[in-house]
Amino acid sequence: PFTEHHVEILEGLAAGAAVAMENAQLLAEHRRAEISLREGEKKFRTLTETVAAAIVIYQGTSLRYFNATMEKMTGYSRYELLHMNIMDLVHPSYRQLVNDRSIALRRTEEKRSSRFEFKIVTKAGEERWVDFTAGTIEFDGRPASLGTAYDITERKKLEEQFRQSHKMEAVGLLAGG
């Protein structure tokens, strides 16, 4: 027969086993979450490093993350981009527009995106057009913006050539009578 002391010991062992089982379950869930997080980070890196657009995460005027396309598009090195004010990339004629859009995006309660075109200036001083889309996210526990930029310089050149061609055609028709 079990004495009351034996019952107390068995109850203590049962409670300890239950805690151990719960801890093992929590540890297994934690490991699954870590694996899922690593897989998500790998997918994000693969996506951002293979897409043809520049992808950036910025807080205020500081870049926090960007892909290799951003380096190629601007001509700046990773180190230079991380240590510069991103507004220095924006063509002076478009800084007010970009600043106004950035402020409006941060003030927006809903998580909508903003899309617009503007010029940037590369490290070599070349002007390039970009089609830029930005949305708000949280990065390192603080609000940030996630942006994508497509280089549309060639498209803009073709559009200008098309406009010039139509102007010349119109002048020809007017001159001809």
Order of alpha helices (4+ residues) and beta strands (2+ residues): alpha-beta-beta-alpha-alpha-alpha-beta-beta-beta-alpha
